[in-house]
Amino acid sequence: MNIFKGFPTIFLFICFVLIIADCFMVEADTCKPSGKLRGKKPPPGQCDSNCCEDGKFYTTYKCSPPVSSHTKGKLTINSFAAGGEGGGPSECDNRYHSDDEPVVALSTGWFNNKKRCSKYITIHGNGKSVKARVVDECDSAKGCDSEHGYEPPCPNNIVDASKAVWKALGVPENDWGLMNIYWSDAN
């Protein structure tokens, strides 16, 4: 009986498993926090909801998880209209956008220094998909100041979407706010 007969096959299988496991660990380590910022209490009337808390530390990111054909993220809701909770005009075109237009803001790493400006992404959620145009950044590196509406920095995995996106995904209005999705760059 030769105990080494199946050794090459077993050895190759173990090497394959270790390589795959290493790839997952590398991907998980590719986006680490870049720092923390200390929250400041907003001036009266300057923040309606999700305001920074005085003295609380908020994690910041200059990166986002790697983009693939199946990038996991969190869908949030925002108004890009004048007077909406989104604040000023969109960073990509210095304009406001109707809540009926399928537009999004992406976390800092995904926004990629405006490289995704005016490009379309496909968002999959609730068993449906929708194309939306990137018009703004959901800042993951800064926050708790007037420029960011005294709100904390965004997490690094946010697709902040208009009402039109939520409607297109068929999500009941009372469930709008936060949903697990996946997205990819549209062709």
NUKESE-908964 format. One line per 8 residues: number of its first residue (from 1); their letters; for each residue x, y, z of N, C-alpha, C, O. Coordinates in steps of 0.02 Angstrom, whole numbers, plus 50000, padded with zeros to 5 digits. Layout:
REM NUKESE-908964
NUM = a = X,Y,Z,X,Y,Z,X,Y,Z,X,Y,Z; ...
This chain:
REM NUKESE-908964
1 = mnifkgfp = 50042,49941,50000,50000,50000,50000,50044,50062,50000,50090,50069,50041; 50030,50107,49953,50070,50168,49947,50030,50226,49976,49980,50247,49947; 50052,50253,50033,50014,50307,50067,50023,50374,50031,49985,50421,50044; 50071,50379,49987,50083,50442,49952,50048,50446,49884,50056,50495,49847; 50009,50394,49866,49976,50391,49801,49930,50451,49789,49932,50480,49734; 49889,50472,49837,49843,50528,49829,49872,50594,49852,49837,50645,49852; 49935,50594,49873,49965,50654,49901,49964,50714,49854,49944,50769,49876; 49983,50707,49790,49982,50767,49746,49913,50799,49741,49908,50861,49740
9 = tiflficf = 49861,50759,49736,49794,50786,49731,49774,50822,49795,49747,50877,49792; 49786,50791,49851,49770,50822,49916,49810,50886,49925,49784,50937,49948; 49874,50884,49908,49917,50943,49915,49891,51001,49873,49888,51058,49897; 49873,50987,49810,49848,51039,49766,49781,51068,49792,49770,51128,49789; 49739,51024,49819,49675,51047,49846,49686,51093,49906,49654,51146,49911; 49730,51074,49951,49745,51116,50010,49775,51183,49988,49757,51235,50016; 49820,51182,49939,49849,51245,49914,49794,51290,49885,49794,51350,49896; 49748,51260,49847,49693,51298,49817,49650,51331,49871,49634,51390,49866
17 = vliiadcf = 49632,51293,49923,49592,51320,49978,49628,51377,50013,49598,51428,50029; 49693,51369,50025,49731,51422,50058,49735,51485,50015,49732,51540,50042; 49743,51478,49951,49746,51536,49906,49679,51572,49906,49678,51634,49911; 49625,51536,49901,49558,51567,49903,49547,51603,49969,49523,51660,49970; 49564,51571,50024,49555,51602,50090,49597,51665,50095,49574,51715,50123; 49658,51664,50068,49701,51722,50070,49672,51779,50029,49677,51837,50049; 49641,51764,49972,49610,51816,49931,49554,51851,49969,49548,51912,49966; 49513,51813,50005,49459,51843,50044,49487,51887,50099,49460,51940,50112
25 = mveadtck = 49540,51866,50131,49570,51906,50185,49600,51970,50156,49595,52023,50187; 49632,51967,50098,49661,52026,50068,49605,52075,50050,49612,52135,50063; 49550,52050,50021,49495,52094,50003,49466,52127,50065,49450,52186,50064; 49458,52090,50119,49430,52117,50180,49475,52170,50210,49451,52217,50243; 49541,52165,50200,49588,52212,50229,49602,52271,50184,49641,52315,50204; 49572,52276,50125,49590,52329,50079,49562,52397,50098,49585,52447,50071; 49515,52401,50142,49487,52465,50162,49481,52469,50238,49434,52444,50269; 49531,52501,50266,49532,52510,50339,49515,52582,50355,49525,52626,50313
33 = psgklrgk = 49490,52596,50415,49476,52665,50434,49538,52709,50426,49594,52687,50437; 49526,52771,50405,49582,52817,50396,49592,52862,50457,49643,52896,50463; 49544,52862,50502,49550,52902,50562,49485,52910,50599,49436,52874,50586; 49484,52958,50643,49423,52974,50682,49418,53050,50685,49469,53085,50684; 49357,53074,50689,49348,53145,50702,49300,53154,50760,49256,53113,50772; 49311,53207,50797,49272,53220,50857,49212,53264,50838,49219,53317,50808; 49153,53241,50857,49092,53277,50843,49087,53342,50883,49112,53347,50939; 49054,53390,50852,49040,53454,50885,48965,53465,50882,48933,53448,50833
41 = kpppgqcd = 48938,53492,50935,48867,53506,50937,48850,53559,50884,48882,53612,50882; 48801,53544,50841,48783,53593,50789,48750,53655,50820,48719,53651,50872; 48758,53712,50786,48722,53772,50809,48646,53759,50807,48623,53718,50767; 48608,53793,50849,48535,53783,50850,48504,53792,50780,48519,53840,50745; 48461,53745,50762,48426,53747,50699,48467,53728,50638,48442,53736,50582; 48528,53705,50647,48571,53689,50590,48570,53615,50570,48599,53597,50519; 48538,53573,50609,48536,53501,50594,48469,53474,50616,48448,53483,50673; 48434,53440,50570,48368,53414,50585,48369,53343,50613,48334,53328,50661
49 = snccedgk = 48409,53300,50582,48412,53230,50605,48482,53203,50592,48520,53232,50553; 48499,53149,50625,48565,53118,50617,48622,53168,50628,48670,53170,50590; 48615,53207,50682,48665,53259,50697,48724,53230,50736,48717,53181,50773; 48782,53261,50726,48841,53241,50765,48829,53257,50839,48796,53305,50857; 48857,53214,50881,48852,53224,50953,48917,53254,50978,48971,53232,50958; 48911,53302,51021,48970,53336,51048,49015,53287,51084,48993,53252,51130; 49078,53284,51064,49128,53242,51097,49130,53170,51073,49177,53134,51090; 49080,53148,51035,49080,53079,51011,49130,53073,50953,49136,53119,50913
57 = fyttykcs = 49165,53016,50949,49213,53005,50895,49179,52965,50839,49144,52916,50851; 49192,52987,50778,49163,52956,50718,49220,52930,50674,49269,52965,50662; 49213,52868,50651,49263,52837,50608,49259,52867,50538,49204,52877,50511; 49317,52881,50509,49320,52907,50440,49355,52857,50395,49396,52817,50417; 49338,52861,50330,49367,52817,50279,49383,52858,50217,49345,52902,50198; 49439,52844,50187,49456,52873,50122,49445,52821,50067,49455,52836,50008; 49426,52761,50087,49417,52706,50040,49348,52675,50050,49313,52689,50099; 49330,52632,50004,49269,52592,50008,49288,52520,49989,49342,52509,49961
65 = ppvsshtk = 49244,52472,50003,49258,52403,49981,49269,52401,49905,49243,52443,49869; 49308,52352,49881,49321,52347,49809,49257,52341,49768,49209,52309,49788; 49257,52373,49710,49199,52370,49665,49206,52309,49621,49259,52294,49595; 49150,52274,49613,49148,52214,49571,49081,52214,49533,49046,52265,49533; 49064,52160,49502,49000,52155,49468,48943,52141,49518,48885,52138,49499; 48961,52134,49581,48912,52117,49634,48935,52151,49699,48945,52118,49750; 48944,52218,49698,48969,52255,49755,48914,52264,49807,48863,52294,49794; 48926,52237,49867,48876,52244,49920,48879,52314,49949,48933,52344,49957
73 = gkltinsf = 48821,52341,49966,48817,52407,49996,48752,52416,50034,48711,52371,50038; 48745,52476,50061,48685,52495,50098,48652,52552,50060,48684,52604,50048; 48589,52544,50043,48551,52596,50010,48519,52640,50063,48485,52615,50108; 48531,52705,50058,48499,52754,50103,48460,52802,50059,48465,52801,49998; 48421,52845,50092,48380,52892,50053,48403,52964,50065,48424,52983,50119; 48399,53003,50011,48419,53072,50014,48378,53112,49964,48354,53085,49914; 48371,53176,49977,48341,53221,49929,48396,53264,49900,48435,53295,49937; 48400,53266,49834,48450,53306,49800,48419,53370,49774,48451,53408,49736
81 = aaggeggg = 48357,53384,49794,48320,53442,49772,48339,53504,49813,48363,53497,49870; 48329,53563,49785,48341,53625,49822,48297,53625,49884,48237,53613,49880; 48327,53638,49941,48290,53638,50004,48282,53569,50035,48255,53563,50090; 48306,53517,50001,48303,53449,50028,48357,53437,50080,48401,53479,50089; 48353,53380,50114,48402,53366,50167,48472,53354,50142,48519,53347,50182; 48481,53351,50076,48547,53340,50047,48593,53400,50052,48653,53395,50040; 48565,53457,50070,48607,53517,50078,48615,53554,50013,48566,53570,49979; 48678,53568,49995,48693,53608,49935,48685,53569,49871,48664,53511,49871
89 = psecdnry = 48703,53602,49816,48698,53568,49751,48746,53509,49747,48794,53504,49785; 48733,53464,49701,48773,53404,49692,48844,53423,49671,48856,53471,49635; 48892,53383,49694,48962,53397,49682,48982,53388,49609,49026,53424,49585; 48951,53342,49573,48971,53328,49505,48954,53384,49456,48993,53400,49411; 48895,53414,49464,48872,53464,49415,48850,53529,49445,48826,53574,49410; 48858,53536,49511,48839,53598,49546,48766,53616,49535,48748,53675,49530; 48723,53564,49529,48652,53574,49518,48612,53534,49569,48638,53489,49602; 48549,53553,49576,48501,53514,49616,48466,53466,49568,48463,53478,49508
97 = hsddepvv = 48439,53412,49596,48405,53362,49555,48338,53344,49587,48332,53338,49648; 48288,53336,49546,48221,53319,49568,48221,53251,49604,48260,53207,49587; 48177,53244,49652,48168,53180,49686,48141,53126,49639,48143,53067,49655; 48116,53147,49581,48090,53100,49531,48143,53076,49482,48129,53035,49438; 48204,53101,49491,48260,53081,49448,48301,53027,49484,48318,53036,49542; 48317,52971,49451,48356,52918,49484,48431,52938,49488,48469,52925,49442; 48449,52968,49544,48517,52991,49555,48542,52966,49622,48503,52951,49667; 48609,52963,49629,48639,52938,49691,48702,52977,49709,48732,53011,49668
105 = alstgwfn = 48719,52972,49773,48784,52993,49799,48818,52929,49823,48786,52886,49853; 48882,52923,49810,48920,52864,49832,48970,52882,49886,48996,52938,49888; 48984,52835,49930,49036,52844,49981,49101,52864,49947,49113,52849,49889; 49144,52899,49985,49205,52929,49959,49247,52883,49914,49265,52903,49859; 49261,52823,49937,49303,52778,49897,49271,52759,49830,49305,52758,49779; 49206,52745,49831,49171,52728,49769,49163,52789,49724,49165,52782,49663; 49155,52848,49753,49149,52910,49714,49214,52923,49676,49214,52951,49621; 49269,52902,49706,49334,52899,49673,49357,52966,49643,49371,52971,49583
113 = nkkrcsky = 49359,53017,49686,49382,53084,49663,49346,53108,49600,49377,53132,49553; 49281,53100,49600,49237,53122,49545,49242,53079,49482,49212,53097,49431; 49278,53024,49483,49286,52982,49423,49221,52948,49403,49213,52926,49346; 49173,52941,49450,49109,52911,49433,49056,52965,49419,48998,52948,49406; 49075,53028,49421,49027,53082,49407,48991,53071,49340,49023,53057,49289; 48925,53078,49342,48882,53074,49283,48881,53005,49250,48850,52996,49198; 48914,52957,49280,48911,52888,49255,48852,52853,49290,48828,52874,49342; 48830,52799,49258,48774,52761,49285,48797,52698,49321,48846,52666,49302
121 = itihgngk = 48761,52682,49373,48770,52618,49408,48704,52582,49406,48651,52612,49399; 48707,52516,49411,48646,52475,49416,48641,52450,49487,48687,52419,49513; 48584,52464,49517,48571,52446,49588,48522,52388,49588,48470,52391,49555; 48538,52336,49625,48494,52277,49631,48470,52272,49704,48511,52271,49750; 48405,52268,49712,48377,52260,49779,48303,52246,49774,48270,52265,49726; 48277,52213,49824,48205,52197,49827,48182,52158,49766,48125,52163,49745; 48227,52118,49736,48210,52077,49678,48206,52116,49612,48185,52088,49562; 48226,52179,49613,48223,52221,49552,48290,52256,49543,48334,52252,49586
129 = svkarvvd = 48296,52291,49487,48356,52331,49476,48337,52397,49443,48285,52403,49411; 48382,52446,49452,48371,52513,49423,48439,52544,49407,48488,52534,49443; 48441,52582,49352,48501,52621,49336,48492,52690,49366,48439,52720,49363; 48547,52714,49396,48545,52781,49426,48611,52817,49409,48663,52785,49401; 48606,52882,49402,48665,52923,49385,48699,52948,49448,48665,52971,49494; 48765,52944,49450,48804,52968,49507,48810,53044,49500,48836,53069,49450; 48787,53081,49551,48790,53154,49548,48826,53185,49608,48841,53244,49608; 48840,53143,49660,48867,53173,49721,48908,53121,49760,48907,53062,49745
137 = ecdsakgc = 48942,53147,49810,48981,53106,49856,48947,53104,49924,48923,53156,49948; 48945,53047,49955,48925,53039,50025,48991,53035,50063,49022,52982,50067; 49012,53091,50090,49080,53099,50117,49093,53053,50176,49062,53059,50229; 49141,53008,50167,49160,52960,50219,49221,52985,50258,49240,52955,50308; 49252,53039,50234,49314,53063,50264,49305,53125,50308,49347,53140,50350; 49249,53159,50299,49236,53221,50337,49164,53223,50359,49122,53185,50335; 49150,53268,50406,49082,53277,50431,49081,53321,50493,49132,53348,50513; 49022,53327,50523,49012,53365,50585,49029,53439,50577,49050,53472,50625
145 = dsehgyep = 49021,53465,50516,49035,53536,50504,48979,53564,50460,48935,53527,50437; 48980,53630,50449,48927,53662,50411,48922,53635,50339,48867,53627,50313; 48980,53621,50308,48981,53595,50240,48942,53529,50235,48913,53514,50182; 48942,53489,50288,48910,53423,50288,48846,53423,50331,48824,53370,50354; 48817,53482,50341,48754,53486,50377,48758,53462,50448,48707,53442,50477; 48817,53465,50478,48829,53442,50547,48810,53369,50557,48792,53348,50612; 48813,53331,50503,48801,53259,50507,48867,53222,50509,48917,53247,50484; 48868,53161,50538,48930,53121,50541,48952,53100,50471,48914,53104,50423
153 = pcpnnivd = 49015,53078,50466,49038,53052,50401,48997,52991,50381,48972,52954,50424; 48989,52981,50317,48954,52921,50292,48996,52859,50307,49057,52863,50309; 48964,52803,50317,49002,52740,50316,49033,52732,50246,49017,52770,50200; 49077,52684,50238,49113,52677,50174,49077,52634,50123,49106,52618,50071; 49015,52614,50136,48980,52569,50090,48909,52594,50074,48862,52554,50070; 48902,52659,50065,48836,52690,50055,48823,52708,49983,48866,52736,49948; 48762,52691,49961,48733,52717,49898,48673,52757,49921,48620,52729,49937; 48680,52823,49923,48629,52869,49948,48585,52889,49889,48609,52923,49843
161 = askavwka = 48522,52868,49889,48481,52871,49829,48420,52916,49836,48394,52927,49891; 48398,52942,49779,48337,52983,49776,48276,52939,49784,48280,52878,49780; 48219,52971,49795,48155,52935,49801,48141,52894,49739,48111,52840,49743; 48161,52920,49680,48148,52885,49617,48180,52816,49616,48151,52769,49589; 48239,52809,49647,48273,52744,49649,48233,52696,49692,48222,52639,49673; 48212,52719,49751,48173,52677,49796,48108,52655,49763,48087,52597,49769; 48075,52701,49727,48012,52684,49692,48026,52632,49638,47988,52583,49632; 48079,52641,49599,48095,52594,49546,48110,52524,49572,48098,52474,49538
169 = lgvpendw = 48137,52520,49632,48151,52455,49663,48088,52425,49695,48090,52369,49721; 48033,52461,49693,47970,52435,49718,47967,52428,49794,47930,52386,49820; 48005,52468,49829,48006,52465,49902,47948,52508,49928,47943,52567,49910; 47905,52481,49971,47851,52521,49999,47879,52582,50036,47929,52577,50071; 47847,52639,50028,47872,52702,50055,47887,52699,50130,47934,52730,50153; 47846,52663,50167,47859,52659,50240,47921,52617,50257,47941,52615,50315; 47951,52584,50207,48013,52546,50218,48075,52582,50191,48130,52555,50194; 48066,52642,50164,48123,52680,50138,48169,52702,50195,48145,52718,50249
177 = glmniyws = 48233,52701,50183,48280,52725,50233,48346,52688,50231,48399,52718,50224; 48343,52622,50238,48404,52582,50239,48389,52512,50213,48342,52479,50238; 48428,52489,50164,48416,52423,50136,48481,52395,50109,48521,52431,50079; 48492,52330,50119,48550,52296,50088,48538,52290,50014,48485,52269,49992; 48589,52307,49975,48585,52303,49902,48652,52278,49876,48699,52269,49914; 48655,52267,49811,48719,52261,49778,48714,52303,49715,48660,52314,49688; 48771,52326,49691,48773,52369,49633,48834,52355,49590,48881,52321,49611; 48833,52382,49530,48890,52376,49485,48889,52437,49438,48838,52470,49431
185 = dan = 48946,52449,49406,48948,52502,49355,48905,52479,49298,48908,52421,49277; 48863,52524,49271,48820,52506,49215,48860,52510,49150,48907,52548,49144; 48839,52470,49102,48873,52469,49037,48850,52527,48994,48873,52535,48937
